[in-house]
Amino acid sequence: MKIFANHAHVFRRDQRADGTVSALLEVMDKTGIEKCVCFAPFYEWGLDYNPNLWMAEELKAHPELTGFGVVDIHGQDLAGQVRQIRELGLKGIKLHPAFQKFAIDGPEAFQVYAAAQEAGLFLSFHTGVHWHRIKDYQPLLFDEVAWNFPDLKFSMEHVGGYCFFNEALAVILNNRAEETGKCNVYAGLTSVFDNDRNRFWYLGQEKVRTLLHMTSDELCLFGLDFPYNNAEKITEAIEEILRLPIDEDAKQRILGGNLARVLGVDL
């Protein structure tokens, strides 16, 4: 089974030695992952360089890796930042409302969504408790994103986590066409099977089965959360998906087929 995984954070060696592109490739080799989406470092880390330019250059020699950029959400010319991400050949944008401290439905965020929709970029959002005022990142606010930007495709990573799973599920259901099942809101199955280190985002087999029953296996994207999850944790997550009571084609969609389709790349 070919695995194309979402959600790998990568860093320069001086930022995090276990989070470099080389370290990711080693983890992919150990876990049998053929392709992966990489997120550029957030500006909020206090960078002295443009992370999107760095990402594009870093991935030139690695066709097995697909890059997502980031925006300086409190900076200038947000639409221009998004255009640059697209011009660099990156396929999407990673956004973390709690860490970046912005409101999901705020004016700055809406500028990013509008530009991303126009550019055809996919957005990957962190969802779940993350030590910032919940008012800004309550997952029900993603319904406003889907409502105001009907052609924008995005994922709710961790599917709301342990605390907000039902709210994330409600957003997906509310934006899934009843007759066709078409939906632009995806469920990011990232760090959802680990009840130890990642307990805030734990869903487990029961909730993931509920997600599949209520929505569709065509809306689920497997993610790594590298380097916060190592090869052992990632292997355990893959094994959890493989033991879901669904057919092999559905497992393939979750483990890479859906991500390849939504990003328009070969699996």
N, C-alpha and C positions, 0 to 999 in steps of 0.2 A: 504494500500500500504506500503510495507516494504522499509524503507529508509536506505541506506548505504552511508554515506556522506564522501567526501574527505576533506582534508585541515583544520585540527584543529591544531593550535600551542599550545603545552602544556609546562608548566614551573614548576620549583620547587616553593614552596610557598614563599620562600624568594626572588624570582625574580619577581613573579607576582601572587598575591593572587587570582585574578579573572581568572587566566589561568591555574590552576592546573587540574589534572585528575579528582578530585572530582567535581570541578566547571563545567568541561565539561560534566560529567555524569548528573549533574543537568539540564544543558541546553538541553541535549539529551532527558531527561525525559519530560521536558516542551514542546518540539517541536515534540515529537513522532518519534525520530530518534533511530533506533535499533542498528546500528553499525556505526563506524566512524574510519577513518584513522587519526592518530596523528603524528605530526612532532616533532622531538626532537629539543631543543633549538640550535640555531646556535652558533658555537665557537666564532663568532664575537661579541657576547654579553660579552666577557671577562670571560668566565667560568673557574672555578678552578677544574672542574671535567669532565670526559668523558660523553658527553650527550647521546651517544648511549648505554653505559652500564647502565646509569640511566634509560633511556627509557625502555630497555628490562626488567629491574627489576621492574619498576613501573607498567608495563602492565601484569605481570605474573598472577595477580588475576583478570584480566579483559578481558575475551575472546571476548567481544563485541568490543574491541578496537584493531586496527591493527597498528603497529608501522612503521614509516619511520625514517631512520637515517639521519645524516648530515655528511659532510666531512669538515675537516680543509683544505680548498682548497689551502692555502698558506703554508701548513705544509709539513711533510715528508711522504714518502711511501703511496701515494694516493691509489695505487692498494691494498695495505695491509689494508688501512682504509675501502675500499669497501668490501673486503673479511670479515673483522670483522663484518660489518653490516649484511652481509648474514649469518654468523655463529651464530649471536645473534637471528636469526629468524625474523629479520625485513624484510619487503616486498619491500622497496623502499628507495629512497633518495630524500630529499627536497633540491633544489638548487635555489639560488636567486642571479643571476649574478650582479645585481645592488647593492644590499646590501652587498654581499660578495666581490664585486669589482674584478670580473674576466671577461675575454672575453669569450663569448659563444664558439667561435672557437679557443681559445687559447690552447697551448700545455698541460697545467695542466688540463684543462677541458676535453680534449680528452683522457687523461689517465683515468679519472673517467668514462667517457662514455664507453671506451673499457672494463674496469673491470666490470662495471655494466651490460653490454651486456653479458659478459661471465657468470656472476653470476645470470642472469635472473631477475635483479632488475628493478623495474619501477621507472622512474625519474619524479618528479613533479617540473616544473620550474615556478617561478614568471615571468610574462611578463607584460609590460606596464611601463609607465614613473615612475621612482623612484629615482630621484636626484643623478644620476651618469652619466658619459659620455655615451651618447646614442650609440656611436661607438661600445662600448663593448657589448651592450645588444639589439641591433636592432633585432626585431623578425625575419626578413628574414634570419638571421644567423642560425636559427633552421633548415633551409633547408639543411645546411651543416652537421648538426648533423644527420639528417635522411639519408642523402646521404652516409655519411661515416660509419654509423652504422645501416645497414638495418634491423637488428634483435632487435634493442633497442626500447622499448616502452616508450613513455613519453607524458606528458600533458603540454600544454601551459595554465597555470592558468590565468584567467581573459581574455583569448583569445586576448591578445594584449592590452586590455583596450580601452578606448575611442579613443586614438590617433593612435593606431597601429592595430585596428581590421582587416583592409583589408590585411595587411601584414601577420598576423597570419592565416587568412583564406586562403591566397595564399599558405602558407606552407602546410596546410592540404590538399588542393586540389592538389597540385603538387606531393604529396606523397600518394595519394589515387589511388589504381589500378582502371583503368577505367572499366574493365570488371567485377571484383569481388567486388569492393568497399573496399577491404582490405586496412587497413592503421594502422600504428603504432604510429601516432600522434593524440593525443586526445585534445579536447577542454574543459578546466576546467571552468565550469559555477560557478564561485566564485565571490561574490560581484559585479555581473554584472547588478543587477536590482535596485540598490540604487543610485539615482542621487543627494543625499544630502551628506552624509559622505563619500561615496565611488565614488564620481563623476569622478575621474581619470580612474576608471575601469568600468564605466557605459556603458552598451550596450543597455539595454531596450528590450522590446518585439520585436521591428522591426528588430534589428540586430540579435537577437537570432533566430527569424524566418528565416531570410536570411541564417544564419549558417546552420540551419536544412535543408532548401531547397537546399542549394548548396552542403552539405556534407551528413550527416546521423545522425539520433538520436542515432546510435550505437557508435558514437565517442564523445559523450558528457558526462561529469562527473560532478555531482552536488557537490559543496564544500561550506564550512561554513565560513572560515576565522575567526574562534574562536581564541582568545577572543575579537578580534577587532569588531566582530559582536556579539550582544547579542541575547537572545532568540527571542525578538520581531523582529529584523532584519532578523534572520534566518527563522522565520515563514513566514514573508512577501515574502522572496525569494522562499520558497517552494510553496506558493500560486501562485506566478507568473508562475512557471513551470506547476502547475496543470491547469492553464488557457490557456496554449499554445494550438493552434488548431491542436492537434495530438491525436492519440488514446491512450487508457489507457496502452497498452503494451509499447508504446514508452515512455510514462511518467515514467513507472516503470524502463525501461532501464536507463534513465537519472538519476533517483533518487536512483540508486543502482545496477541495473542489470549489467550495463557495467563495473562498478568498481569491482564488485565481479568476473566477468569473467576475466578481465585483470589481477587481482591479484591472481586468482585461489583459491578463498575462497567461502564458502557458504553464500548466502544472508540471 
